Amino acid sequence: MAVIKPTFSLVSNASTATTDSGPLSVALSLSATDSLTVDVVQSKIVTFANATSNTILWDGDAIAGADGAGGTRGGFLYFKNTSANGTSLVYIGIDHDGGTSLDLSTADEGDAEADLSQMRLFTLKYGEFAWMPFDGNCDIFGDASAAATLECWYFDRG
């Protein structure tokens, strides 16, 4: 087993600052660090050719095995929009195990697909990233608003 140490730091000046003013009336300094035991690490660069490139990024059963109690299987996912054009949006969503198609560009509360088995979780603008735990009890899909590139990693809990 190996150890990774994810660290998250969020800082901003107060809204009254003359340089890089922040969103709050007070300065913000939030940080979190953890030490996680992992064994297998998988990474990939996914290229979306166009706005209809709906792609399965991580198959829950393939990487985590059969469903188990929360926290007993799965691991952690990292995503980063590294698109060359700087304007493409990357959509990340979920579908039930074995799902094959998901239109993430329109999956929202008013859409028939938003039935909790299929939904867009978040959108990454150029340079944005996300880190999240993943139990492997669903499939993770990606799509984009136009040609785009996504860096993604899976760290298995072991």
LUMDREN-628331 format. One line per field, with one value per residue: z, y, x of N, C-alpha, C, CB in turn; residue in three letters. Coordinates in steps of 0.2 Angstrom, whole numbers, plus 5000, padded with zeros to 4 digits. Glycine has a CB too. Layout:
BEGIN
n_Z: (Z:...) $
n_Y: (Y:...) $
n_X: (X:...) $
ca_Z: (Z:...) $
ca_Y: (Y:...) $
ca_X: (X:...) $
c_Z: (Z:...) $
c_Y: (Y:...) $
c_X: (X:...) $
cb_Z: (Z:...) $
cb_Y: (Y:...) $
cb_X: (X:...) $
rest: (ALA:...) $
% end
This chain:
BEGIN
n_Z: (5000:4997:5001:4998:4999:4999:4998:5001:4998:5001:4999:5001:5000:5010:5006:5005:5002:4992:4982:4972:4978:4989:4991:5003:5018:5027:5027:5020:5025:5022:5024:5021:5024:5021:5024:5014:5011:4997:4983:4969:4955:4942:4926:4914:4898:4891:4876:4869:4854:4849:4853:4855:4861:4871:4883:4892:4907:4919:4924:4936:4941:4935:4940:4954:4958:4964:4971:4987:5005:5009:5008:5008:4996:4980:4978:4974:4964:4952:4942:4928:4917:4903:4891:4875:4868:4878:4880:4880:4888:4900:4905:4918:4923:4931:4929:4930:4935:4921:4911:4895:4888:4889:4889:4894:4892:4893:4904:4917:4930:4924:4914:4907:4909:4921:4933:4944:4942:4931:4929:4927:4936:4938:4930:4922:4919:4908:4915:4927:4941:4949:4964:4971:4982:4977:4977:4967:4964:4953:4936:4928:4918:4904:4894:4882:4878:4866:4856:4867:4881:4894:4909:4919:4934:4944:4960:4969:4984:4989) $
n_Y: (4994:5011:5029:5044:5061:5072:5089:5104:5121:5136:5153:5170:5188:5201:5209:5222:5224:5232:5226:5212:5209:5200:5189:5191:5200:5198:5192:5176:5160:5144:5127:5110:5094:5077:5060:5047:5030:5021:5009:5005:5016:5025:5034:5045:5054:5062:5065:5075:5075:5083:5092:5081:5070:5061:5051:5037:5038:5032:5016:5010:4996:4990:4996:4996:4984:4973:4981:4988:4991:5009:5017:5006:5001:5007:5024:5038:5052:5063:5077:5088:5101:5103:5109:5115:5127:5135:5139:5129:5119:5106:5093:5083:5069:5056:5040:5025:5009:5001:5010:5018:5029:5046:5063:5075:5089:5094:5089:5092:5099:5101:5092:5076:5066:5069:5060:5055:5044:5047:5061:5077:5081:5091:5106:5109:5123:5130:5125:5123:5112:5096:5086:5071:5059:5042:5029:5019:5014:5018:5024:5035:5048:5059:5074:5087:5105:5108:5104:5097:5094:5083:5079:5065:5056:5041:5035:5021:5014:5003) $
n_X: (5004:5002:5004:4995:4994:4983:4980:4971:4969:4961:4961:4958:4958:4950:4935:4937:4950:4963:4969:4966:4953:4942:4928:4921:4918:4929:4946:4950:4956:4957:4961:4964:4970:4974:4979:4980:4977:4982:4982:4981:4984:4976:4977:4972:4971:4958:4951:4939:4930:4920:4905:4896:4902:4900:4907:4912:4920:4925:4921:4911:4909:4920:4932:4930:4924:4911:4897:4898:4897:4897:4912:4920:4924:4931:4937:4946:4944:4951:4949:4953:4951:4960:4959:4965:4960:4954:4941:4932:4919:4919:4909:4904:4897:4885:4879:4869:4876:4882:4877:4875:4874:4873:4867:4876:4876:4863:4858:4848:4838:4826:4825:4821:4830:4835:4834:4839:4846:4854:4864:4871:4885:4894:4902:4917:4927:4940:4955:4950:4947:4943:4941:4936:4928:4924:4914:4912:4899:4892:4893:4905:4903:4909:4908:4908:4907:4912:4926:4938:4949:4952:4960:4961:4961:4962:4962:4964:4956:4961) $
ca_Z: (5000:4996:5004:4995:5004:4996:5001:4998:5001:4998:5002:4998:5004:5012:5000:5005:4999:4986:4977:4973:4983:4989:4991:5010:5022:5030:5023:5021:5024:5023:5021:5023:5022:5023:5022:5011:5008:4990:4980:4961:4952:4935:4924:4907:4895:4887:4871:4866:4848:4848:4858:4856:4862:4877:4884:4899:4910:4924:4924:4943:4942:4932:4945:4961:4959:4965:4975:4994:5009:5008:5011:5008:4989:4977:4979:4974:4957:4950:4935:4926:4910:4900:4884:4872:4866:4884:4881:4880:4895:4901:4909:4922:4926:4933:4926:4934:4932:4914:4907:4889:4884:4893:4886:4900:4891:4895:4910:4923:4934:4920:4909:4908:4911:4928:4937:4949:4939:4926:4930:4927:4943:4938:4924:4923:4914:4907:4920:4933:4943:4955:4968:4974:4983:4972:4979:4962:4963:4947:4930:4928:4911:4902:4888:4882:4874:4860:4856:4873:4883:4901:4912:4925:4938:4949:4966:4972:4991:4991) $
ca_Y: (5000:5018:5034:5050:5067:5078:5096:5109:5127:5141:5159:5176:5194:5204:5213:5229:5225:5236:5222:5205:5209:5194:5189:5191:5206:5196:5188:5169:5155:5138:5122:5103:5089:5071:5055:5042:5024:5019:5004:5006:5023:5025:5040:5045:5060:5061:5070:5075:5078:5089:5093:5075:5065:5057:5046:5034:5039:5027:5011:5008:4989:4988:4998:4995:4977:4973:4986:4986:4997:5015:5018:4999:5000:5013:5027:5045:5054:5070:5079:5094:5103:5106:5111:5120:5133:5139:5141:5123:5117:5099:5091:5077:5066:5049:5035:5019:5004:4998:5015:5018:5035:5052:5069:5079:5096:5096:5085:5097:5097:5101:5087:5070:5062:5070:5056:5053:5038:5050:5068:5081:5083:5098:5108:5112:5128:5129:5126:5121:5105:5094:5081:5069:5052:5038:5022:5014:5011:5021:5025:5042:5050:5065:5077:5094:5110:5109:5100:5098:5089:5082:5075:5062:5051:5037:5032:5015:5014:4997) $
ca_X: (5000:5005:5001:4995:4992:4979:4979:4966:4969:4957:4963:4956:4958:4944:4932:4939:4957:4964:4972:4963:4948:4939:4920:4919:4921:4935:4950:4948:4961:4954:4965:4962:4975:4973:4984:4975:4981:4979:4986:4981:4983:4975:4976:4971:4969:4952:4950:4932:4931:4915:4900:4892:4907:4898:4912:4912:4927:4926:4916:4911:4911:4927:4937:4928:4921:4904:4895:4899:4896:4900:4919:4924:4927:4931:4943:4946:4944:4953:4948:4956:4950:4966:4958:4969:4957:4953:4934:4927:4917:4919:4904:4905:4890:4885:4874:4869:4881:4880:4874:4879:4873:4871:4868:4877:4875:4857:4855:4847:4832:4820:4826:4818:4836:4837:4830:4844:4851:4858:4864:4877:4887:4897:4905:4924:4929:4947:4960:4947:4949:4939:4943:4930:4928:4920:4912:4912:4893:4889:4898:4906:4904:4911:4906:4911:4903:4916:4932:4941:4954:4951:4965:4958:4965:4958:4966:4960:4957:4965) $
c_Z: (5000:4999:4999:5000:5000:5000:4997:5002:4998:5002:4998:5003:5006:5006:5000:5003:4993:4980:4978:4978:4983:4990:4998:5013:5026:5026:5025:5020:5027:5020:5025:5020:5025:5021:5020:5009:5002:4988:4972:4959:4944:4932:4916:4905:4890:4882:4868:4860:4846:4854:4859:4858:4869:4878:4892:4901:4915:4925:4932:4944:4940:4937:4952:4963:4960:4971:4983:4998:5008:5011:5010:5001:4986:4978:4978:4966:4957:4943:4934:4919:4908:4893:4881:4870:4872:4885:4882:4887:4895:4906:4912:4925:4928:4929:4930:4931:4926:4910:4901:4886:4889:4890:4892:4898:4893:4901:4916:4926:4929:4914:4911:4911:4918:4933:4943:4947:4934:4928:4929:4934:4943:4931:4925:4917:4913:4913:4927:4935:4948:4958:4971:4976:4978:4975:4974:4961:4957:4941:4930:4920:4910:4895:4888:4878:4867:4861:4863:4876:4891:4904:4918:4928:4943:4954:4970:4980:4994:4996) $
c_Y: (5006:5023:5040:5055:5073:5084:5101:5115:5132:5148:5165:5182:5196:5208:5220:5230:5229:5232:5215:5205:5203:5195:5191:5198:5204:5192:5180:5165:5149:5133:5115:5099:5083:5066:5049:5036:5022:5013:5005:5013:5022:5032:5040:5053:5059:5067:5070:5079:5084:5089:5087:5069:5061:5051:5043:5035:5034:5022:5008:5001:4987:4990:4997:4988:4978:4978:4984:4992:5003:5015:5011:4998:5007:5017:5035:5047:5062:5071:5086:5096:5107:5107:5116:5127:5137:5141:5135:5121:5109:5097:5084:5075:5059:5046:5029:5014:5001:5003:5016:5025:5041:5058:5074:5087:5099:5093:5090:5095:5097:5096:5080:5065:5063:5067:5052:5047:5041:5058:5071:5083:5090:5099:5111:5117:5127:5130:5124:5114:5103:5087:5078:5061:5049:5031:5017:5011:5014:5022:5033:5043:5057:5067:5084:5098:5110:5104:5102:5092:5089:5077:5072:5056:5047:5034:5027:5015:5008:4992) $
c_X: (5004:5001:5001:4992:4989:4979:4975:4967:4965:4958:4960:4957:4951:4941:4934:4946:4957:4966:4969:4958:4944:4931:4917:4921:4927:4939:4949:4955:4959:4959:4963:4968:4973:4978:4979:4979:4978:4984:4987:4980:4982:4974:4975:4969:4964:4951:4943:4932:4926:4910:4895:4897:4906:4903:4911:4919:4929:4920:4916:4913:4918:4932:4936:4925:4914:4903:4896:4897:4900:4907:4923:4927:4928:4938:4942:4947:4947:4952:4951:4954:4956:4965:4963:4966:4955:4946:4929:4926:4917:4914:4905:4899:4891:4879:4874:4874:4878:4877:4878:4878:4870:4872:4869:4876:4868:4854:4854:4840:4826:4820:4824:4824:4838:4833:4834:4848:4855:4858:4871:4879:4890:4900:4912:4925:4937:4951:4956:4948:4944:4942:4937:4931:4923:4920:4912:4905:4889:4895:4899:4907:4906:4909:4909:4906:4906:4922:4936:4945:4953:4957:4961:4962:4960:4963:4962:4962:4961:4962) $
cb_Z: (5006:4989:5011:4989:5008:4993:5003:4997:5001:4999:5003:4996:5000:5018:5001:5013:4999:4987:4977:4974:4983:4995:4988:5014:5027:5037:5025:5016:5028:5021:5023:5021:5024:5020:5028:5005:5014:4985:4981:4958:4954:4933:4925:4905:4891:4891:4865:4871:4842:4841:4857:4850:4862:4877:4883:4899:4913:4931:4919:4946:4938:4925:4944:4964:4964:4968:4974:4995:5017:5010:5018:5010:4985:4978:4975:4978:4953:4952:4933:4928:4910:4901:4883:4865:4862:4883:4875:4877:4896:4903:4905:4927:4921:4940:4918:4934:4937:4915:4911:4884:4878:4900:4882:4902:4883:4889:4912:4920:4939:4916:4907:4902:4907:4929:4933:4956:4936:4919:4937:4922:4946:4943:4920:4923:4916:4901:4921:4933:4945:4952:4973:4970:4991:4965:4983:4963:4969:4948:4924:4932:4907:4902:4887:4879:4878:4858:4850:4879:4882:4902:4915:4922:4942:4946:4970:4969:4995:4994) $
cb_Y: (5000:5019:5036:5050:5069:5076:5099:5107:5129:5139:5160:5176:5200:5208:5212:5232:5218:5242:5221:5200:5215:5190:5183:5185:5208:5192:5189:5167:5158:5137:5124:5101:5091:5068:5054:5044:5018:5025:4997:5001:5028:5021:5045:5041:5064:5059:5070:5079:5073:5088:5099:5074:5068:5055:5048:5026:5046:5030:5005:5010:4985:4991:5006:5000:4974:4966:4989:4985:4994:5021:5020:4994:4996:5018:5025:5049:5054:5070:5079:5095:5108:5100:5113:5117:5131:5145:5145:5117:5120:5096:5091:5077:5067:5049:5034:5016:4998:4993:5022:5013:5035:5051:5071:5078:5097:5095:5079:5104:5102:5108:5086:5067:5063:5078:5050:5052:5032:5049:5069:5087:5078:5098:5113:5107:5136:5134:5133:5123:5104:5092:5082:5069:5051:5039:5022:5009:5013:5027:5022:5044:5050:5066:5077:5094:5117:5116:5101:5099:5090:5079:5079:5059:5054:5031:5038:5009:5014:4999) $
cb_X: (4995:5007:5004:4990:4998:4972:4987:4959:4977:4950:4970:4948:4961:4944:4924:4939:4960:4968:4980:4969:4943:4941:4918:4921:4915:4933:4958:4943:4967:4947:4972:4955:4982:4966:4989:4971:4980:4979:4983:4977:4988:4969:4983:4965:4976:4946:4955:4927:4930:4912:4896:4888:4914:4891:4919:4910:4927:4928:4917:4905:4906:4928:4938:4924:4925:4902:4888:4906:4896:4896:4918:4919:4922:4925:4949:4951:4937:4961:4940:4963:4944:4971:4951:4972:4950:4957:4932:4931:4910:4926:4897:4911:4885:4884:4874:4862:4882:4876:4873:4876:4869:4874:4862:4884:4877:4852:4860:4847:4831:4819:4834:4815:4842:4837:4826:4841:4846:4856:4861:4877:4892:4903:4900:4929:4928:4949:4962:4939:4956:4932:4949:4924:4926:4923:4906:4917:4889:4886:4896:4913:4897:4919:4898:4918:4903:4918:4937:4935:4961:4944:4971:4951:4970:4954:4969:4962:4950:4971) $
rest: (MET:ALA:VAL:ILE:LYS:PRO:THR:PHE:SER:LEU:VAL:SER:ASN:ALA:SER:THR:ALA:THR:THR:ASP:SER:GLY:PRO:LEU:SER:VAL:ALA:LEU:SER:LEU:SER:ALA:THR:ASP:SER:LEU:THR:VAL:ASP:VAL:VAL:GLN:SER:LYS:ILE:VAL:THR:PHE:ALA:ASN:ALA:THR:SER:ASN:THR:ILE:LEU:TRP:ASP:GLY:ASP:ALA:ILE:ALA:GLY:ALA:ASP:GLY:ALA:GLY:GLY:THR:ARG:GLY:GLY:PHE:LEU:TYR:PHE:LYS:ASN:THR:SER:ALA:ASN:GLY:THR:SER:LEU:VAL:TYR:ILE:GLY:ILE:ASP:HIS:ASP:GLY:GLY:THR:SER:LEU:ASP:LEU:SER:THR:ALA:ASP:GLU:GLY:ASP:ALA:GLU:ALA:ASP:LEU:SER:GLN:MET:ARG:LEU:PHE:THR:LEU:LYS:TYR:GLY:GLU:PHE:ALA:TRP:MET:PRO:PHE:ASP:GLY:ASN:CYS:ASP:ILE:PHE:GLY:ASP:ALA:SER:ALA:ALA:ALA:THR:LEU:GLU:CYS:TRP:TYR:PHE:ASP:ARG:GLY) $
% end
